Amino acid sequence: MRITGSAISLTVDDVPASSKFLATHFGFSQRMAADGFATLGHPDTGLEIVFLRTGLEVLPPGLRPVRAGGA
């Protein structure tokens, strides 16, 4: 099996700022966007990043306040 694409979804407070950061520093470009949502892709990979605004009502209630984090 050959994986040709993948996507990561992150819940963030500021979707436009997060999108701009990926575009400016890593060469991603916006594929689609709406209020509280953006999808970015990279021309050299099959990777897509999806940003969702924290609290967005389309998310399950238990996940609405959860932000992207790392350790």
OpenMM code with the backbone's topology and positions (N, CA, C; nanometers):
from openmm import Vec3, app, unit

residues = "MET ARG ILE THR GLY SER ALA ILE SER LEU THR VAL ASP ASP VAL PRO ALA SER SER LYS PHE LEU ALA THR HIS PHE GLY PHE SER GLN ARG MET ALA ALA ASP GLY PHE ALA THR LEU GLY HIS PRO ASP THR GLY LEU GLU ILE VAL PHE LEU ARG THR GLY LEU GLU VAL LEU PRO PRO GLY LEU ARG PRO VAL ARG ALA GLY GLY ALA".split()
positions = [
    Vec3(0.0838, -0.1167, 0.0000),
    Vec3(0.0000, 0.0000, 0.0000),
    Vec3(0.0892, 0.1242, 0.0000),
    Vec3(0.0526, 0.2220, -0.0812),
    Vec3(0.1255, 0.3488, -0.0884),
    Vec3(0.0321, 0.4612, -0.0454),
    Vec3(0.0695, 0.5318, 0.0589),
    Vec3(-0.0098, 0.6442, 0.1063),
    Vec3(0.0291, 0.7667, 0.0253),
    Vec3(-0.0693, 0.8298, -0.0376),
    Vec3(-0.0402, 0.9449, -0.1233),
    Vec3(-0.0890, 1.0763, -0.0640),
    Vec3(-0.1595, 1.0697, 0.0458),
    Vec3(-0.2075, 1.1922, 0.1082),
    Vec3(-0.2525, 1.1681, 0.2501),
    Vec3(-0.2503, 1.2733, 0.3289),
    Vec3(-0.3000, 1.2654, 0.4654),
    Vec3(-0.3435, 1.4051, 0.5086),
    Vec3(-0.4226, 1.4105, 0.6150),
    Vec3(-0.4714, 1.5382, 0.6659),
    Vec3(-0.4624, 1.5388, 0.8175),
    Vec3(-0.4349, 1.6565, 0.8698),
    Vec3(-0.4304, 1.6780, 1.0139),
    Vec3(-0.5289, 1.7890, 1.0442),
    Vec3(-0.6127, 1.7693, 1.1445),
    Vec3(-0.7086, 1.8709, 1.1855),
    Vec3(-0.6679, 1.9253, 1.3221),
    Vec3(-0.6586, 2.0576, 1.3317),
    Vec3(-0.6197, 2.1241, 1.4553),
    Vec3(-0.7237, 2.2287, 1.4927),
    Vec3(-0.7598, 2.2328, 1.6194),
    Vec3(-0.8523, 2.3331, 1.6696),
    Vec3(-0.7693, 2.4470, 1.7281),
    Vec3(-0.7898, 2.5675, 1.6764),
    Vec3(-0.7093, 2.6835, 1.7148),
    Vec3(-0.7998, 2.8030, 1.7435),
    Vec3(-0.7475, 2.9004, 1.8171),
    Vec3(-0.8247, 3.0210, 1.8483),
    Vec3(-0.8358, 3.1159, 1.7293),
    Vec3(-0.7309, 3.1238, 1.6476),
    Vec3(-0.7275, 3.2214, 1.5387),
    Vec3(-0.6918, 3.1506, 1.4074),
    Vec3(-0.7937, 3.1133, 1.3321),
    Vec3(-0.7732, 3.0394, 1.2072),
    Vec3(-0.6928, 3.1217, 1.1056),
    Vec3(-0.7263, 3.2494, 1.0809),
    Vec3(-0.6469, 3.3252, 0.9831),
    Vec3(-0.4990, 3.3393, 1.0213),
    Vec3(-0.4702, 3.3631, 1.1478),
    Vec3(-0.3300, 3.3760, 1.1902),
    Vec3(-0.2565, 3.2432, 1.1763),
    Vec3(-0.3220, 3.1340, 1.2103),
    Vec3(-0.2600, 3.0018, 1.1975),
    Vec3(-0.2333, 2.9691, 1.0508),
    Vec3(-0.3290, 3.0021, 0.9645),
    Vec3(-0.3124, 2.9792, 0.8210),
    Vec3(-0.1976, 3.0621, 0.7650),
    Vec3(-0.1918, 3.1882, 0.8051),
    Vec3(-0.0855, 3.2769, 0.7579),
    Vec3(0.0511, 3.2251, 0.8004),
    Vec3(0.0624, 3.1730, 0.9215),
    Vec3(0.1892, 3.1196, 0.9702),
    Vec3(0.2376, 3.0046, 0.8814),
    Vec3(0.1484, 2.9101, 0.8505),
    Vec3(0.1887, 2.7975, 0.7646),
    Vec3(0.2265, 2.8443, 0.6253),
    Vec3(0.1528, 2.9406, 0.5727),
    Vec3(0.1824, 2.9918, 0.4385),
    Vec3(0.3158, 3.0652, 0.4366),
    Vec3(0.3393, 3.1494, 0.5343),
    Vec3(0.4602, 3.2311, 0.5388),
    Vec3(0.5866, 3.1499, 0.5647),
    Vec3(0.5784, 3.0578, 0.6588),
    Vec3(0.6995, 2.9891, 0.7035),
    Vec3(0.7222, 2.8508, 0.6427),
    Vec3(0.6160, 2.7897, 0.5905),
    Vec3(0.6315, 2.6520, 0.5415),
    Vec3(0.5815, 2.6294, 0.3994),
    Vec3(0.5366, 2.7334, 0.3320),
    Vec3(0.4989, 2.7205, 0.1919),
    Vec3(0.3639, 2.6575, 0.1647),
    Vec3(0.2751, 2.6516, 0.2637),
    Vec3(0.1404, 2.5998, 0.2415),
    Vec3(0.0568, 2.7068, 0.1726),
    Vec3(-0.0468, 2.6640, 0.1009),
    Vec3(-0.1407, 2.7581, 0.0401),
    Vec3(-0.2828, 2.7178, 0.0767),
    Vec3(-0.3674, 2.8175, 0.0864),
    Vec3(-0.5060, 2.7920, 0.1261),
    Vec3(-0.5819, 2.7269, 0.0116),
    Vec3(-0.6514, 2.6178, 0.0415),
    Vec3(-0.7310, 2.5463, -0.0581),
    Vec3(-0.8777, 2.5863, -0.0502),
    Vec3(-0.9267, 2.6050, 0.0724),
    Vec3(-1.0634, 2.6526, 0.0916),
    Vec3(-1.0761, 2.7097, 0.2317),
    Vec3(-1.1750, 2.7976, 0.2491),
    Vec3(-1.1940, 2.8601, 0.3796),
    Vec3(-1.3370, 2.9102, 0.3929),
    Vec3(-1.3810, 2.9185, 0.5165),
    Vec3(-1.5111, 2.9751, 0.5521),
    Vec3(-1.4964, 3.0284, 0.6936),
    Vec3(-1.6006, 3.0830, 0.7489),
    Vec3(-1.5943, 3.1361, 0.8849),
    Vec3(-1.5595, 3.0239, 0.9827),
    Vec3(-1.4445, 3.0350, 1.0481),
    Vec3(-1.4031, 2.9372, 1.1479),
    Vec3(-1.3376, 2.8126, 1.0942),
    Vec3(-1.2977, 2.8144, 0.9663),
    Vec3(-1.2469, 2.6931, 0.9026),
    Vec3(-1.1505, 2.7301, 0.7898),
    Vec3(-1.0438, 2.6552, 0.7755),
    Vec3(-0.9541, 2.6704, 0.6601),
    Vec3(-0.8807, 2.5389, 0.6356),
    Vec3(-0.8597, 2.5100, 0.5094),
    Vec3(-0.7799, 2.3947, 0.4696),
    Vec3(-0.6630, 2.4452, 0.3876),
    Vec3(-0.5432, 2.3994, 0.4234),
    Vec3(-0.4218, 2.4379, 0.3521),
    Vec3(-0.3510, 2.3133, 0.3031),
    Vec3(-0.2875, 2.3254, 0.1894),
    Vec3(-0.2106, 2.2151, 0.1343),
    Vec3(-0.0716, 2.2615, 0.0962),
    Vec3(0.0173, 2.1660, 0.0799),
    Vec3(0.1544, 2.1967, 0.0398),
    Vec3(0.1766, 2.1390, -0.0995),
    Vec3(0.2360, 2.2169, -0.1917),
    Vec3(0.2520, 2.1698, -0.3291),
    Vec3(0.3455, 2.0503, -0.3465),
    Vec3(0.4352, 2.0274, -0.2514),
    Vec3(0.5331, 1.9192, -0.2654),
    Vec3(0.4968, 1.7918, -0.1905),
    Vec3(0.3848, 1.7933, -0.1214),
    Vec3(0.3455, 1.6755, -0.0427),
    Vec3(0.1964, 1.6486, -0.0598),
    Vec3(0.1513, 1.5403, -0.0064),
    Vec3(0.0088, 1.5100, -0.0037),
    Vec3(-0.0537, 1.5503, 0.1285),
    Vec3(0.0133, 1.6374, 0.2031),
    Vec3(-0.0335, 1.6757, 0.3359),
    Vec3(-0.1270, 1.7948, 0.3302),
    Vec3(-0.2397, 1.7826, 0.3993),
    Vec3(-0.3317, 1.8940, 0.4164),
    Vec3(-0.3499, 1.9197, 0.5651),
    Vec3(-0.3571, 2.0458, 0.6004),
    Vec3(-0.3815, 2.0873, 0.7379),
    Vec3(-0.5186, 2.1551, 0.7407),
    Vec3(-0.6018, 2.1136, 0.8335),
    Vec3(-0.7342, 2.1729, 0.8510),
    Vec3(-0.7345, 2.2447, 0.9849),
    Vec3(-0.7651, 2.3728, 0.9828),
    Vec3(-0.7798, 2.4499, 1.1058),
    Vec3(-0.9275, 2.4730, 1.1322),
    Vec3(-0.9698, 2.4449, 1.2548),
    Vec3(-1.1065, 2.4708, 1.2998),
    Vec3(-1.0995, 2.5656, 1.4183),
    Vec3(-1.1868, 2.6650, 1.4201),
    Vec3(-1.1870, 2.7611, 1.5317),
    Vec3(-1.2405, 2.6948, 1.6583),
    Vec3(-1.1735, 2.7201, 1.7688),
    Vec3(-1.2163, 2.6704, 1.8989),
    Vec3(-1.3604, 2.7138, 1.9244),
    Vec3(-1.4436, 2.6201, 1.9692),
    Vec3(-1.5828, 2.6501, 2.0007),
    Vec3(-1.6792, 2.6360, 1.8843),
    Vec3(-1.6289, 2.6024, 1.7667),
    Vec3(-1.7137, 2.5892, 1.6485),
    Vec3(-1.8258, 2.4883, 1.6746),
    Vec3(-1.9482, 2.5249, 1.6430),
    Vec3(-2.0640, 2.4419, 1.6776),
    Vec3(-2.0737, 2.3108, 1.5997),
    Vec3(-2.0001, 2.2954, 1.4913),
    Vec3(-2.0029, 2.1680, 1.4190),
    Vec3(-1.9228, 2.0603, 1.4906),
    Vec3(-1.8397, 2.1011, 1.5865),
    Vec3(-1.7627, 2.0044, 1.6653),
    Vec3(-1.8511, 1.9436, 1.7733),
    Vec3(-1.8244, 1.8203, 1.8121),
    Vec3(-1.8984, 1.7618, 1.9243),
    Vec3(-1.8793, 1.8481, 2.0497),
    Vec3(-1.9820, 1.8624, 2.1330),
    Vec3(-1.9730, 1.9506, 2.2507),
    Vec3(-1.8491, 1.9297, 2.3361),
    Vec3(-1.8063, 1.8072, 2.3562),
    Vec3(-1.6896, 1.7805, 2.4401),
    Vec3(-1.5575, 1.8256, 2.3803),
    Vec3(-1.5564, 1.8469, 2.2484),
    Vec3(-1.4323, 1.8868, 2.1806),
    Vec3(-1.4254, 2.0364, 2.1508),
    Vec3(-1.5365, 2.1074, 2.1661),
    Vec3(-1.5400, 2.2505, 2.1324),
    Vec3(-1.4374, 2.3335, 2.2077),
    Vec3(-1.4139, 2.3101, 2.3377),
    Vec3(-1.3165, 2.3950, 2.4072),
    Vec3(-1.1713, 2.3473, 2.3953),
    Vec3(-1.1483, 2.2325, 2.3328),
    Vec3(-1.0145, 2.1731, 2.3252),
    Vec3(-0.9332, 2.2420, 2.2169),
    Vec3(-0.8113, 2.2839, 2.2512),
    Vec3(-0.7204, 2.3498, 2.1571),
    Vec3(-0.6078, 2.2536, 2.1188),
    Vec3(-0.5485, 2.2819, 2.0038),
    Vec3(-0.4311, 2.2046, 1.9639),
    Vec3(-0.3230, 2.2253, 2.0692),
    Vec3(-0.2509, 2.1216, 2.1003),
    Vec3(-0.1458, 2.1314, 2.2011),
    Vec3(-0.0319, 2.0380, 2.1684),
    Vec3(0.0714, 2.0494, 2.2398),
    Vec3(0.1866, 1.9628, 2.2184),
    Vec3(0.2653, 1.9488, 2.3460),
    Vec3(0.3478, 1.8504, 2.3483),
    Vec3(0.4298, 1.8288, 2.4679),
    Vec3(0.5755, 1.8264, 2.4298),
] * unit.nanometer
topology = app.Topology()
chain = topology.addChain("A")
for resn in residues:
    res = topology.addResidue(resn, chain)
    for name in ("N", "CA", "C"):
        topology.addAtom(name, app.Element.getBySymbol(name[0]), res)
